């Protein structure tokens, strides 16, 4: 199927952050878009307001009539026995995974693919914003709601497209980037890959080998050894204090990070500023700057774009700040991400107690990284753990939030239900509260904020 053949697109799981970006792409082209999702959310309501037809009951009768103009898109997060998916895969429909559709869309375009187990959404969004600032006019498919674009899809009129290249289910192997970034290669999704070695070989290295001949591969300096034998591409490294694109002279001034960027030829771009918290975001910014420069952006575009970038929903997003209490919502769902969020909070608020609520995401991930989660949560002054969000998975015997709780050393830790957590956070009067996780903890954020709604100075 060619893009020009598509007159209707039906999404099974349209409310997912990645699926909805693709849905918005097709809607922007004047294509009829419909789909199913399990629950009504602010995002699905927004999609409906944009002209998409969505239903929330799993019934085969709701599927559109087959036809040569109809494409059905699904995500691997949908159970294989889901009735609508079983029906369309049974014949008569053209059915593609979301990753296959992204490959179809980006084919023939100048694709920038941002991969890595951490930082994909932030770096993809910064890169898009810098390229827009530089006048490169890219389209983009983002894994979060960007404040500057008020959405997760950016419509551009050039042949550049920026894509969050997801390692889950080896989705990024559908892309052929002109510029590819690898931010990190920590173990994750071992339910898919089996072990870390296979994840590197059949995931990230295979992705790097899909870069177009003569293209650019940008990798974090400390994982560069895994990509040294990738042929027919220019390889650059990035990092803090190391790498071809290197952040130097990092300092915090007036609540924001400032740094200088040394480029591969030794040229120094001085006094770049970003309000994003944490040194990990300085590193993400360096990667985004590298892409933008290699795509033709000017150093003044970097300075202007970074200074004006406002961030992404649920990426260290301050949702309440009333003078005594600060509440921050963050998508962190891997031990490294938890450590980064907690460290960023300590750097920004060095004299306040840092408390956190963590919702583990997936039974398999909790089983694989229970010890890492425990070590990260021990960095908090007080920790609350709520039940695991299962997403696509069935329970694994013996794997509950108790597994993480039992490995922690922090004496000020509690294992609570969601309602008990809300009661506990209502009692807080000061300090910093981090709400951490990739499940449905975001649905509890407005309730936590409402408990402290006497102040008008909040972000919700």
PANUVO-997256 format. One record per residue (C-alpha): residue in three letters; y, x, z. Coordinates in steps of 0.1 Angstrom, whole numbers, plus 5000, padded with zeros to 4 digits. Layout:
# residues N
AlaYXZ ...
//
This chain:
# residues 460
Unk500050005000 Unk503550124991 Unk506650045011 Unk508049854982 Unk504949624982 Unk505549505018 Unk507249165022 Unk505849065056 Unk504749275086 Unk502849145116 Unk502549355148 Unk499749325174 Unk501549455204 Unk505149425191 Unk506749475225 Unk505649835229 Unk508450085227 Unk507050265197 Unk505849945179 Unk509249775183 Unk511050065167 Unk508850035136 Unk509449655137 Unk513149715137 Unk512849945107 Unk511149675086 Unk513549405098 Unk516549625088 Unk515049625053 Unk515049245051 Unk511249215056 Unk509848915076 Unk508549045109 Unk506448875135 Unk503848955161 Unk502048915194 Unk502749055228 Unk501248985262 Unk504448895281 Unk508048805275 Unk510249105283 Unk513949185277 Unk512849395247 Unk510849115231 Unk513748875237 Unk516049115219 Unk513549145190 Unk513548765188 Unk517348755188 Unk517248995158 Unk515148745138 Unk511548835146 Unk508948575153 Unk506948655184 Unk504248455203 Unk502648535237 Unk499348365236 Unk496348545221 Unk495148305194 Unk493848385160 Unk495448075146 Unk498848235150 Unk498048505124 Unk500048475092 Unk498148395060 Unk496648705043 Unk498348825011 Unk499149134991 Unk502549155006 Unk501349135042 Unk500849445064 Unk499349415099 Unk500149695124 Unk498449765157 Unk498550025184 Unk495450195199 Unk496550055233 Unk495249715221 Unk491649665233 Unk489149685204 Unk487749335212 Unk491149165211 Unk490648855190 Unk493548895166 Unk492549265160 Unk488949165154 Unk489948905129 Unk492249115108 Unk489849405108 Unk487149165096 Unk488549155061 Unk491249005040 Unk494149195056 Unk495749535051 Unk495649685086 Unk497250015097 Unk497750195130 Unk501450245140 Unk500950625134 Unk499750555099 Unk502850345092 Unk505050615105 Unk503350855081 Unk503950615053 Unk507550565061 Unk508250945065 Unk506351045034 Unk508851175009 Unk511551215035 Unk512751515054 Unk510951465086 Unk511751615120 Unk508751575144 Unk509251625181 Unk505951685200 Unk504951785235 Unk503351645266 Unk506851625283 Unk510351575270 Unk509551405237 Unk511751105241 Unk514751295255 Unk514651565229 Unk514051325200 Unk517051125211 Unk519351425217 Unk518351565183 Unk519151235166 Unk522551215183 Unk523451575174 Unk522351525138 Unk524451205137 Unk527451395151 Unk526851665125 Unk527051405097 Unk523451435087 Unk522951065090 Unk519251045100 Unk517050755107 Unk515050785139 Unk512150635157 Unk512650685195 Unk510250635224 Unk512950495247 Unk516150285247 Unk519050525238 Unk522250425254 Unk524350565226 Unk522350365200 Unk521650065221 Unk518050065209 Unk514950275199 Unk515550265161 Unk518450435143 Unk519150335107 Unk520450615086 Unk521250655049 Unk520151015043 Unk516651135036 Unk516351285072 Unk514151095096 Unk513551205133 Unk510251095148 Unk508751125183 Unk505451285174 Unk502951145199 Unk499751345208 Unk498051035221 Unk495150935198 Unk496151235177 Unk498851005162 Unk501051305152 Unk498451415127 Unk499751145103 Unk503051335099 Unk504051615076 Unk507251745091 Unk509751975075 Unk510952075110 Unk508452045139 Unk509052105176 Unk506452165203 Unk508052135237 Unk504952175259 Unk501152175257 Unk500152085293 Unk496751905297 Unk497051525292 Unk495151245275 Unk491851415283 Unk490151085278 Unk490951135241 Unk490551515237 Unk487851595263 Unk489451915276 Unk492552125273 Unk491152365248 Unk490252085224 Unk493651935230 Unk495352255218 Unk493052305188 Unk492551955175 Unk495951835187 Unk498952065188 Unk497652345165 Unk496452085140 Unk499951925141 Unk501652265136 Unk499452325105 Unk500752005090 Unk504352135087 Unk505352155051 Unk505052495034 Unk508352675039 Unk509252445068 Unk510252535104 Unk508152535135 Unk510052555168 Unk507952615199 Unk508752685236 Unk508453065241 Unk505653055266 Unk503252855244 Unk504153055212 Unk500853255213 Unk498952935204 Unk500752915171 Unk501153275160 Unk498553235131 Unk500152925116 Unk500853025080 Unk503552945054 Unk506152835080 Unk509052995098 Unk508353005135 Unk511153015161 Unk510953005199 Unk513252845224 Unk513752845261 Unk515852935291 Unk516353315294 Unk513953375266 Unk513253275230 Unk514953305197 Unk517153005207 Unk517953105243 Unk520052925270 Unk521953175291 Unk524553175318 Unk523452835331 Unk525752685358 Unk526652355373 Unk530352255371 Unk531751915380 Unk528351755382 Unk527151875347 Unk525152165334 Unk527052425313 Unk525252705293 Unk525652945264 Unk523252935235 Unk522153265219 Unk520753215184 Unk518153415165 Unk520753635148 Unk522453715181 Unk525353475176 Unk526453315209 Unk527652955212 Unk529552945245 Unk530152675270 Unk527852395259 Unk527952105284 Unk525351835292 Unk525451575319 Unk521651525318 Unk520151635351 Unk517751925356 Unk517052255340 Unk514252095320 Unk516851895302 Unk518852215294 Unk515652335277 Unk515352005258 Unk518952035247 Unk518252395234 Unk515352255213 Unk517551985199 Unk520352235191 Unk517852455173 Unk516752165151 Unk520252065143 Unk521352415134 Unk518352465111 Unk519152125095 Unk522652245087 Unk524752135117 Unk527852335128 Unk528152475163 Unk531152245170 Unk528751955164 Unk526552085192 Unk529452115216 Unk530751765208 Unk527351595207 Unk525951735239 Unk529151655258 Unk529151295247 Unk525451215249 Unk524750945275 Unk520950965279 Unk518050725277 Unk516950425299 Unk514350525324 Unk514850895320 Unk516450995353 Unk518650685350 Unk520950615380 Unk520750245385 Unk522650225418 Unk525150445435 Unk527050295464 Unk528350595483 Unk525450615508 Unk522350535486 Unk521550655451 Unk518650485432 Unk517250665402 Unk514650515377 Unk512450765359 Unk509450735335 Unk507651045350 Unk503850995349 Unk502551355348 Unk502651605377 Unk504951835357 Unk507351545351 Unk507351445388 Unk508151795398 Unk511051805372 Unk512551475385 Unk512251565421 Unk513751915415 Unk516651765395 Unk517351525424 Unk517451815448 Unk519752015426 Unk522151725422 Unk522051605458 Unk521251915478 Unk522251765512 Unk520551425510 Unk516951315518 Unk514951265486 Unk512450975488 Unk510250845461 Unk508050555450 Unk505250655426 Unk503050425405 Unk500250615389 Unk499650525353 Unk496050495340 Unk492850545360 Unk491750835338 Unk495051025342 Unk494950965380 Unk491351095381 Unk492251405360 Unk495551495378 Unk495151365414 Unk495651705429 Unk498651775408 Unk500251445416 Unk499651515453 Unk501351855451 Unk504351715433 Unk504751425457 Unk504651665486 Unk507951785474 Unk509551455486 Unk510951405521 Unk509151075521 Unk506750925496 Unk505350575488 Unk502450525465 Unk501750185450 Unk498550075431 Unk497650225397 Unk498950055366 Unk495850025344 Unk497449965310 Unk494649975284 Unk491850085308 Unk489149935329 Unk488750055365 Unk486850385373 Unk484750365404 Unk486450555433 Unk489750605414 Unk492650435432 Unk495950545445 Unk494150635477 Unk492750935458 Unk496251085454 Unk497350975489 Unk494351145505 Unk495151485488 Unk498751485500 Unk499951695529 Unk503251515534 Unk503151345568 Unk505751095557 Unk503650915531 Unk502650555528 Unk500150365506 Unk501750025500 Unk501449715478 Unk504349635455 Unk505649375480 Unk505349605509 Unk507249875489 Unk510049625483 Unk510249555520 Unk510249925528 Unk512950015503 Unk515149735515 Unk515449915548 Unk516950235533 Unk520550305541 Unk521250645526 Unk519850935506 Unk518250935471 Unk515450695461 Unk513350785430 Unk511350515413 Unk508750695393 Unk506050595368 Unk505350475333 Unk503750135342 Unk505449815352 Unk507449965381 Unk510449925359 Unk510149545365 Unk510649615402 Unk513849815397 Unk516249515395 Unk514749385427 Unk515249715445 Unk518849725432 Unk519449365443 Unk518449455479 Unk521549675480 Unk523849475458 Unk526849465481 Unk528249755460 Unk529549685425 Unk528950035415 Unk525450005401 Unk523850045367 Unk521849735364 
//
